[in-house]
Amino acid sequence: MHVLVLGGTIFLGRHVVDAALRRGHRVSIFHRGRSPSDVPPEVETLLGDRDDDLAPLAGRHFDAVIDTCGYTPARVTRSARALSDAAEAYVFVSSLSVLADPGPAGQDESAPLAELPADASPDVVTGETYGALKALCEKAVREHFPGRVLVLRPGLIVGPRDPSDRFTYWPRRVAQAGDLLVPPLSQAVQFLDARDLADWMLRLLEARLSGTLNAAGPRRRLTLGELLARCAEVLGVAPHLVECDDGFLLEHAVRPFVDLPLWLPPDAAGLLDVSLVEALACGLAFRDLGETIADTYAWDASRPRESEVRAGLTLERERELLAAWASRG
Ligand SMILES: NC(=O)c1ccc[n+]([C@@H]2O[C@H](COP(=O)([O-])OP(=O)(O)OC[C@H]3O[C@@H](n4cnc5c(N)ncnc54)[C@H](OP(=O)(O)O)[C@@H]3O)[C@@H](O)[C@H]2O)c1
């Protein structure tokens, strides 16, 4: 196949490039050239802006488009319309944030979707509108590629190259050992190694599958406690976990998923516990969790330390919270 990746230079898109090449496909990427690109030389790079300069795609034909950077319906409509006669299939990377109610566990692909509030702009992506806009993007792609769209809805995507610092926080913090502030350990957690997602995406495309699929893992229910125990085992450390409850964390303005990644209070915890029945039936496969932890840790340790991490508690803030927890009435 000749695959066009919209994006392709940062995280998931970059892994999609590797997966496609590994599986013997020809790859072109389309991006603005603002992010540094280290794609292999055999990848064709097309420079343009999907918001106002799709000219480099004119007159081209692709077997499949993989859209890793669609966030607003106007942007997605533009590329889907431009490519509807130029590509056989369109993979849209959506998100589990499309779910209308993040609370219930076990939601499948037919669950109700979030709607954009009447007073919100369809062109402005915020934490509040992200999910509803992704749902509108899904709809826009289906209109232009009827019956030829594969929508994948990942939860947290993790692994090497992840710029978000979310999953990465845990191996990094566990490795530092000592007293480690953690949210309720019995909570279910789901995530998917970007490399597994990329490989699965390509296999689904090769099989000409269309439809909509949740994209998360692992295969069986995993708790946060089990994840942290595995991090400690893989990294050869023995941190002392100090488990705090939801109420304490919320009272102390700890932001779910931002300050403590993979922690969601009960009214949103369904986002970490969706149904994977369809995904597994369609061949989603997972590398060993230990490999994801070890590779993520090694990648993180190898990159230049940024002044500010994007997610997770600073050690100083963690110490304050540990003191507050120890002295609570
Ligand atoms: N990370 C998660 O946990 C998570 C969870 C659920 C869903 N998702 C979804 O997964 C996708 C992941 O994205 P990623 O960052 O890993 O993808 P990526 O493809 O590695 O990076 C984004 C790419 O889009 C390009 N780009 C941005 N704006 C553009 C424009 N106007 N025109 C052309 N190219 C443009 C960027 O390059 P230039 O800057 O050079 O243009 C870059 O190559 C997103 O759709 C996200 O909603 C992520």
The ligand as an SDF file (V2000), in Angstrom:
LIG
                    3D

 48 52  0  0  0  0  0  0  0  0999 V2000
   -1.6290   11.0530   23.3060 N   0  0  0  0  0  0  0  0  0  0  0  0
   -2.6990   10.4440   23.7360 C   0  0  0  0  0  0  0  0  0  0  0  0
   -2.7090    9.8580   24.8310 O   0  0  0  0  0  0  0  0  0  0  0  0
   -3.9330   10.4190   22.8800 C   0  0  0  0  0  0  0  0  0  0  0  0
   -5.0800    9.8200   23.3660 C   0  0  0  0  0  0  0  0  0  0  0  0
   -6.2020    9.7360   22.5440 C   0  0  0  0  0  0  0  0  0  0  0  0
   -6.1580   10.2440   21.2650 C   0  0  0  0  0  0  0  0  0  0  0  0
   -5.0380   10.8490   20.8150 N   0  0  0  0  0  0  0  0  0  0  0  0
   -5.0120   11.3600   19.4360 C   0  0  0  0  0  0  0  0  0  0  0  0
   -3.9010   10.7720   18.8010 O   0  0  0  0  0  0  0  0  0  0  0  0
   -3.3290   11.6720   17.8650 C   0  0  0  0  0  0  0  0  0  0  0  0
   -1.9170   11.7190   18.3370 C   0  0  0  0  0  0  0  0  0  0  0  0
   -1.1170   12.6800   17.8160 O   0  0  0  0  0  0  0  0  0  0  0  0
    0.4680   12.6780   17.8500 P   0  0  0  0  0  0  0  0  0  0  0  0
    0.9200   13.9790   18.4530 O   0  0  0  0  0  0  0  0  0  0  0  0
    0.9730   11.4530   18.4330 O   0  0  0  0  0  0  0  0  0  0  0  0
    0.6520   12.7250   16.2880 O   0  0  0  0  0  0  0  0  0  0  0  0
    1.8240   13.0180   15.3670 P   0  0  0  0  0  0  0  0  0  0  0  0
    1.3130   12.7410   14.0070 O   0  0  0  0  0  0  0  0  0  0  0  0
    3.0480   12.3200   15.8060 O   0  0  0  0  0  0  0  0  0  0  0  0
    2.0340   14.6100   15.5810 O   0  0  0  0  0  0  0  0  0  0  0  0
    1.1680   15.6040   15.1140 C   0  0  0  0  0  0  0  0  0  0  0  0
    1.5610   15.9620   13.7050 C   0  0  0  0  0  0  0  0  0  0  0  0
    0.6470   16.8280   13.0840 O   0  0  0  0  0  0  0  0  0  0  0  0
    1.3680   17.7930   12.3350 C   0  0  0  0  0  0  0  0  0  0  0  0
    0.4850   18.9380   12.1990 N   0  0  0  0  0  0  0  0  0  0  0  0
   -0.0570   19.6810   13.1890 C   0  0  0  0  0  0  0  0  0  0  0  0
   -0.8370   20.6400   12.6790 N   0  0  0  0  0  0  0  0  0  0  0  0
   -0.7900   20.4950   11.3180 C   0  0  0  0  0  0  0  0  0  0  0  0
   -1.3920   21.2110   10.2360 C   0  0  0  0  0  0  0  0  0  0  0  0
   -2.1850   22.2770   10.4300 N   0  0  0  0  0  0  0  0  0  0  0  0
   -1.1540   20.7830    8.9820 N   0  0  0  0  0  0  0  0  0  0  0  0
   -0.3200   19.7110    8.7580 C   0  0  0  0  0  0  0  0  0  0  0  0
    0.2680   19.0190    9.7540 N   0  0  0  0  0  0  0  0  0  0  0  0
    0.0400   19.4140   11.0080 C   0  0  0  0  0  0  0  0  0  0  0  0
    2.6380   18.0090   13.1580 C   0  0  0  0  0  0  0  0  0  0  0  0
    3.7290   18.4580   12.4080 O   0  0  0  0  0  0  0  0  0  0  0  0
    4.0450   20.0370   12.1860 P   0  0  0  0  0  0  0  0  0  0  0  0
    3.9560   20.6760   13.5290 O   0  0  0  0  0  0  0  0  0  0  0  0
    5.4190   20.0590   11.6010 O   0  0  0  0  0  0  0  0  0  0  0  0
    3.0000   20.5070   11.2570 O   0  0  0  0  0  0  0  0  0  0  0  0
    2.9300   16.5850   13.5890 C   0  0  0  0  0  0  0  0  0  0  0  0
    3.6140   15.8810   12.5780 O   0  0  0  0  0  0  0  0  0  0  0  0
   -4.1510   12.9500   17.9760 C   0  0  0  0  0  0  0  0  0  0  0  0
   -5.1500   12.9480   16.9770 O   0  0  0  0  0  0  0  0  0  0  0  0
   -4.8400   12.8440   19.3430 C   0  0  0  0  0  0  0  0  0  0  0  0
   -6.0960   13.4910   19.3980 O   0  0  0  0  0  0  0  0  0  0  0  0
   -3.9220   10.9560   21.5850 C   0  0  0  0  0  0  0  0  0  0  0  0
  1  2  1  0
  2  3  2  0
  2  4  1  0
  4  5  1  0
  4 48  2  0
  5  6  2  0
  6  7  1  0
  7  8  2  0
  8  9  1  0
  8 48  1  0
  9 10  1  0
  9 46  1  0
 10 11  1  0
 11 12  1  0
 11 44  1  0
 12 13  1  0
 13 14  1  0
 14 15  2  0
 14 16  1  0
 14 17  1  0
 17 18  1  0
 18 19  2  0
 18 20  1  0
 18 21  1  0
 21 22  1  0
 22 23  1  0
 23 24  1  0
 23 42  1  0
 24 25  1  0
 25 26  1  0
 25 36  1  0
 26 27  1  0
 26 35  1  0
 27 28  2  0
 28 29  1  0
 29 30  1  0
 29 35  2  0
 30 31  1  0
 30 32  2  0
 32 33  1  0
 33 34  2  0
 34 35  1  0
 36 37  1  0
 36 42  1  0
 37 38  1  0
 38 39  2  0
 38 40  1  0
 38 41  1  0
 42 43  1  0
 44 45  1  0
 44 46  1  0
 46 47  1  0
M  CHG  2   8   1  16  -1
M  END
$$$$
